[in-house]
């Protein structure tokens, strides 16, 4: 006998969002995405295009600390920015 599986509200949201987003995609084009990932992507792109202040306001967080995790550039983006200075 298996133990009952209990989904937390966060897990339920991820499961629901994943099903909606994958509903019309072919098998090979499906991706693992959640509202949390979409929020980070939105904040990163806003910071890249409009600046950190705009992303901070949109995040509605009082602390900058949370936002820095969202907007931190990956290694390739950072390397490209440094190369562009030359």
Helices and strands as residue ranges (DSSP letters): H 9-22, G 27-29, H 35-50, H 52-59, H 64-71, H 75-84
